[in-house]
Amino acid sequence: MCDKHASNVPCPADGPQGSRRRRVWELSHACHCPLVGVGLPLGGLRKLVEKVTGGKVLHDDYDIHVGTVSECALRTPVADAVQKELERRYAQHIQRFRSAKTTEQVEAMWEAAVAAGDVAGAFWAGLSHPRCSTALEEKMCRDIHMVQHQAGACARADINKFNAVVADNARLEREVARLQERCNALGQEKALEGERHESQLRAARAATIARDGDVQVLRAELARLQASIPELETRERLAERVAQMEAREQSLRTQLVELKAARAPAPVQETEAAPTPIQAVPVAMPVRLENRSVLCVGGRSSSVPIYRNMIERVGAQFAHHDGGLEDSSSQLDASLAAADLVICQTGCISHSAYWRVKDHCKRHGKRCVFVDNPSVSSLVRGLQEAATEETQPG
């Protein structure tokens, strides 16, 4: 008989047994320490002992572990509580091990559990199995002992890794804090820059509005000034025209002086290249055109001073219009209205001026002499014709 029978602890049978599973106090004492240590977490073990004793246990984890192992040697309240907790916690493992009918099958299932790293539930299910022999029990205790060593080594390695991760995490947190501070500083800088740009934009908008207001005021002032000067554009054109006529008159006066200086006692020759002096043109009958306004329409511009001198010598006032070559048509109407006698040189005027002269003289009953050849002798004949009409009785 085994020595354990002397202490009321049955030894596991080496041969086939019944279907009854062993209780925790029926196991050998060598199994209790690894079973309690592996099968029950320290926190759960403390709660279990406190529940059984009915008060808070003030011992440390080691004392609770040692005391529980001692209690499991016999059937005590603590051993009953451990049995129930192991049955509840590892019910699935117990159910799986029920399929093993021989010691070899139990051993195979145990080795598979060790290889898979699932030893806590398999350790209890294998030790309590009816087919667990003494040799298998010792093998399982040796295996669990080595597994605990490996678990400790792995735990230490995990702790080292954990400490390294904690240190790296602290470093990363410091880096994140530094980057966050930099990000906040950049955000504040960008905010200040945005406010400065917004202020500049408001100032630019205000300046633009002020300039627009000044433009509107200036436009209103311009419109008021233009309204206060009626026919401003017409006056400007007339002023420009007067300046042109003054320049032209000065040029004609210069030509007249040159003609008078170059005048010689030569016989009158009717030619287009050299105008005939007025003194050489005979006037066959007295000409009475005093206080008359004579308008000469057409003729060469170089002959205008000679026309003027001739007409003024017979006592008339001279006026000239070039027939639309340079002078405007509106000036022709004004000149026709102011004239008493019109001499129209038809060869040197436009068609529009010709018909306007003819229509005006016909409508107003004004004397009009049409001269085909724009020469001095033709002008003399026109004056003689007009003088003849003046002497005929009405």
C-alpha positions in Angstrom: 0.0 0.0 0.0 1.2 3.6 -0.8 2.4 5.8 2.1 -0.3 8.3 1.2 -3.0 5.9 2.5 -1.6 6.5 6.0 -2.6 10.1 5.7 -6.1 9.3 4.3 -5.1 10.4 0.8 -5.7 7.7 -1.8 -3.1 7.1 -4.5 -4.1 7.1 -8.1 -4.6 3.7 -9.5 -2.2 2.4 -12.2 -4.9 0.4 -13.8 -8.4 1.0 -15.1 -10.8 2.7 -12.7 -14.5 3.6 -12.7 -16.0 6.7 -14.2 -15.9 8.8 -11.1 -13.6 11.8 -11.4 -11.2 12.6 -8.5 -11.7 15.5 -6.1 -9.0 18.0 -5.3 -8.3 16.5 -1.9 -8.0 13.1 -3.5 -4.9 14.2 -5.5 -1.4 13.8 -4.3 0.0 16.7 -2.4 2.5 17.5 -5.1 -0.3 18.4 -7.4 -1.9 21.0 -5.1 0.7 23.7 -5.4 0.8 23.9 -9.3 -3.0 23.3 -9.5 -3.8 26.3 -7.2 -1.1 28.4 -8.7 -2.1 27.8 -12.3 -5.8 27.1 -12.1 -6.8 30.0 -9.8 -5.7 33.6 -10.4 -4.5 35.4 -7.3 -7.4 37.9 -7.3 -10.0 35.2 -7.7 -8.3 33.1 -5.0 -8.3 35.9 -2.5 -12.1 36.5 -3.1 -12.7 32.8 -2.7 -10.9 32.6 0.6 -12.6 35.7 1.9 -16.0 34.3 0.9 -15.3 31.1 2.8 -13.9 32.7 5.9 -16.5 35.4 6.0 -14.1 38.3 6.3 -11.4 40.2 4.6 -8.1 38.3 4.5 -5.1 40.5 5.5 -2.4 38.1 4.4 -0.4 38.7 1.3 -0.8 36.6 -1.9 2.0 34.1 -0.9 0.4 33.3 2.4 -3.0 32.9 0.9 -1.5 30.5 -1.8 0.4 28.4 0.8 -2.7 28.3 3.1 -5.0 27.2 0.3 -2.5 24.4 -0.8 -2.5 23.1 2.8 -6.3 23.2 3.0 -6.6 21.1 -0.2 -4.8 18.1 1.5 -8.1 17.3 3.3 -11.7 17.9 2.5 -12.1 21.3 4.2 -14.5 24.2 3.4 -11.6 25.8 1.5 -11.0 22.6 -0.4 -14.7 22.3 -1.2 -14.7 25.9 -2.5 -11.6 25.3 -4.6 -13.3 22.1 -6.1 -16.4 24.0 -7.0 -14.5 26.9 -8.5 -12.3 24.6 -10.6 -15.4 22.7 -11.9 -17.2 25.9 -12.8 -14.2 27.6 -14.4 -13.0 24.7 -16.5 -16.3 23.0 -17.4 -15.6 23.0 -21.1 -12.2 21.4 -20.6 -13.7 18.7 -18.4 -16.4 18.0 -21.0 -13.7 17.7 -23.7 -11.6 15.2 -21.7 -14.6 13.0 -21.1 -14.1 11.6 -24.6 -10.7 10.0 -23.4 -11.3 6.4 -22.5 -7.8 5.3 -21.8 -4.7 6.7 -20.0 -3.0 7.1 -23.4 -5.8 9.2 -24.7 -5.7 11.4 -21.6 -1.9 11.9 -22.1 -2.4 12.7 -25.8 -5.0 15.4 -25.0 -2.7 16.8 -22.3 0.3 17.1 -24.7 -1.9 18.8 -27.3 -3.1 21.3 -24.7 0.6 22.0 -23.7 1.5 22.5 -27.3 -1.4 24.9 -27.8 -0.5 26.8 -24.6 -3.9 26.0 -23.0 -2.7 24.3 -19.8 -4.7 25.6 -16.9 -8.0 23.9 -17.7 -6.4 20.8 -19.2 -4.2 20.4 -16.1 -7.3 20.2 -13.9 -9.3 18.1 -16.3 -6.4 15.6 -16.8 -5.5 15.3 -13.1 -9.2 14.7 -12.1 -9.8 12.2 -15.0 -10.6 8.6 -13.8 -7.9 7.2 -16.2 -5.0 9.5 -15.0 -2.3 7.1 -13.7 0.5 7.9 -11.2 3.0 8.1 -14.0 0.8 10.5 -16.0 0.2 12.6 -12.9 4.0 13.0 -12.3 4.5 13.8 -16.0 1.8 16.4 -15.9 3.3 18.0 -12.8 6.8 18.1 -14.4 5.3 19.6 -17.6 3.4 22.2 -15.7 6.6 23.1 -13.8 8.5 23.7 -17.0 5.6 25.6 -18.4 5.6 27.9 -15.4 9.3 28.5 -15.9 8.7 29.3 -19.6 5.8 31.5 -18.7 8.0 33.3 -16.2 10.6 33.9 -18.8 8.1 35.0 -21.3 6.6 37.3 -18.7 10.0 38.8 -18.0 10.5 39.3 -21.7 7.1 40.8 -22.0 7.8 43.1 -19.1 11.0 44.2 -20.7 9.2 44.8 -24.0 6.5 46.6 -22.1 9.0 48.8 -20.3 10.6 49.6 -23.7 7.2 50.4 -25.2 6.4 52.6 -22.2 9.7 54.5 -22.6 9.1 54.8 -26.4 5.6 56.0 -25.7 6.9 58.6 -23.3 9.3 59.8 -25.9 6.6 60.0 -28.5 4.3 61.8 -26.1 7.1 64.4 -25.5 7.6 64.7 -29.3 3.8 65.1 -29.8 3.7 67.8 -27.1 6.6 69.6 -28.8 4.9 69.4 -32.2 1.6 70.5 -30.6 3.3 73.5 -29.2 4.8 74.4 -32.5 1.5 73.8 -34.2 -0.2 76.1 -31.8 2.5 78.8 -32.3 2.1 78.5 -36.1 -1.7 78.7 -35.7 -1.4 81.9 -33.7 1.0 83.3 -36.2 -1.3 82.5 -39.1 -4.2 84.0 -37.2 -2.3 87.2 -36.6 -1.3 87.3 -40.2 -4.9 86.7 -41.3 -6.1 89.6 -39.1 -3.4 91.8 -40.6 -4.5 90.9 -44.1 -8.1 91.4 -43.2 -7.3 94.9 -41.8 -5.4 95.8 -45.0 -8.3 94.5 -47.1 -10.7 96.7 -45.1 -8.4 99.7 -45.6 -8.2 99.0 -49.3 -11.9 98.7 -49.6 -12.4 102.0 -47.7 -9.9 103.7 -50.0 -11.7 102.4 -53.0 -15.0 103.6 -51.8 -13.6 107.0 -51.1 -12.1 107.2 -54.6 -15.4 106.1 -56.1 -17.1 108.9 -54.1 -14.5 111.4 -55.4 -15.1 110.2 -58.9 -18.8 110.6 -58.6 -18.3 114.2 -57.2 -16.0 115.1 -60.0 -18.4 113.7 -62.6 -21.3 115.7 -61.1 -19.1 118.8 -61.1 -18.1 118.2 -64.7 -21.8 117.7 -65.7 -22.7 120.9 -63.9 -20.0 122.9 -65.6 -21.0 121.5 -69.0 -24.6 122.4 -68.3 -23.6 125.9 -67.3 -22.0 126.5 -70.7 -24.6 125.8 -73.4 -23.3 124.6 -76.8 -19.8 124.1 -75.4 -18.8 121.7 -78.2 -20.2 124.1 -80.8 -18.2 127.0 -79.3 -15.1 124.9 -79.2 -15.4 124.0 -82.9 -16.2 127.7 -83.8 -13.1 128.9 -81.8 -11.0 126.4 -83.7 -12.5 127.5 -87.0 -11.8 131.2 -86.1 -8.2 130.4 -85.4 -7.9 128.6 -88.7 -9.6 131.5 -90.6 -7.3 134.0 -88.8 -4.3 132.0 -89.9 -5.6 131.8 -93.5 -6.4 135.6 -93.5 -2.8 136.3 -92.4 -1.5 134.1 -95.2 -3.8 135.9 -97.8 -2.7 139.3 -96.5 0.9 138.2 -97.0 0.1 137.1 -100.6 -1.6 140.4 -101.3 1.4 142.4 -100.1 3.6 140.3 -102.4 1.2 140.8 -105.4 1.1 144.6 -104.9 4.8 144.7 -104.7 5.2 142.7 -107.9 2.5 144.6 -109.8 3.8 146.1 -113.1 2.2 148.3 -115.8 1.6 145.4 -118.2 -1.4 145.0 -120.4 -4.3 143.0 -119.1 -4.0 139.4 -120.2 -6.7 137.0 -119.4 -4.9 133.8 -118.4 -5.4 131.2 -115.7 -1.7 131.1 -114.7 -1.3 134.8 -113.8 -4.3 136.8 -112.5 -4.9 140.1 -114.3 -4.3 143.2 -112.1 -7.4 145.1 -111.3 -6.2 148.4 -112.8 -5.8 146.8 -116.3 -9.4 145.6 -116.4 -11.5 148.3 -118.1 -14.9 149.0 -116.6 -17.1 150.3 -119.4 -19.8 152.0 -117.3 -20.0 153.5 -113.9 -20.5 150.8 -111.2 -22.7 151.9 -108.2 -22.4 149.1 -105.5 -21.9 151.4 -102.6 -23.0 150.0 -99.2 -23.7 146.6 -100.7 -22.6 143.2 -99.4 -21.2 141.1 -102.2 -20.7 137.3 -101.6 -18.3 135.6 -103.9 -18.9 131.8 -103.9 -16.0 129.6 -105.3 -12.8 130.7 -107.1 -9.2 130.0 -106.5 -7.8 130.7 -103.0 -4.9 132.7 -104.5 -7.4 135.0 -106.3 -9.4 135.8 -103.2 -7.3 138.9 -102.2 -7.7 140.3 -105.8 -11.5 139.7 -105.6 -11.6 141.5 -102.3 -9.7 144.5 -103.6 -11.8 144.8 -106.7 -15.1 144.6 -104.9 -14.0 147.0 -102.1 -12.9 149.5 -104.9 -16.4 149.7 -106.2 -17.7 150.6 -102.7 -19.0 147.2 -101.7 -18.3 144.9 -98.7 -16.6 141.6 -99.7 -17.4 138.2 -98.4 -16.1 134.8 -99.7 -17.1 131.1 -99.4 -15.1 128.4 -101.1 -18.2 126.5 -102.1 -17.8 123.6 -99.7 -14.2 122.6 -100.5 -13.0 123.5 -97.0 -15.7 125.8 -95.5 -18.7 124.1 -93.9 -22.1 124.2 -95.5 -23.6 125.9 -92.4 -21.4 128.9 -93.0 -22.6 129.1 -96.6 -26.2 129.6 -95.4 -25.2 132.4 -93.0 -23.1 134.1 -95.7 -26.0 133.9 -98.2 -28.4 135.4 -95.7 -26.1 138.4 -95.1 -25.3 139.1 -98.8 -27.0 141.6 -101.1 -25.4 140.3 -104.2 -24.1 136.8 -104.9 -21.5 136.0 -107.6 -21.3 132.2 -108.0 -18.3 130.8 -109.9 -19.9 127.6 -110.9 -16.7 125.9 -112.0 -15.1 125.9 -108.6 -17.9 124.8 -106.2 -19.5 121.5 -105.3 -22.8 120.5 -106.7 -24.4 120.8 -103.3 -23.2 124.4 -102.8 -24.4 125.3 -106.4 -27.9 124.1 -105.7 -28.0 125.7 -102.3 -26.9 129.1 -103.7 -29.5 128.8 -106.5 -32.3 127.8 -104.3 -31.6 130.4 -101.6 -31.4 133.3 -104.2 -34.6 132.2 -105.9 -36.5 131.9 -102.6 -35.4 135.2 -101.3 -35.4 137.2 -104.6 -31.7 137.9 -104.2 -29.5 139.0 -107.2 -27.2 136.1 -108.2 -24.7 136.2 -111.1 -23.4 132.8 -112.3 -19.9 132.9 -113.7 -18.6 129.9 -115.5 -14.9 130.8 -115.8 -13.2 131.5 -112.4 -11.0 134.4 -113.6 -10.7 138.1 -112.8 -12.2 139.2 -116.1 -15.2 137.0 -115.4 -15.6 138.7 -112.0 -15.4 142.1 -113.7 -18.2 141.0 -116.1 -20.2 139.8 -113.2 -19.9 143.2 -111.4 -20.8 145.0 -114.6 -23.9 142.8 -115.0 -24.9 143.5 -111.5 -24.3 147.2 -112.0 -26.5 147.1 -115.1 -29.3 145.5 -113.1 -28.9 148.2 -110.4 -29.4 151.0 -113.1 -32.4 149.5 -114.8 -35.7 150.8 -113.5 -37.7 148.4 -111.5 
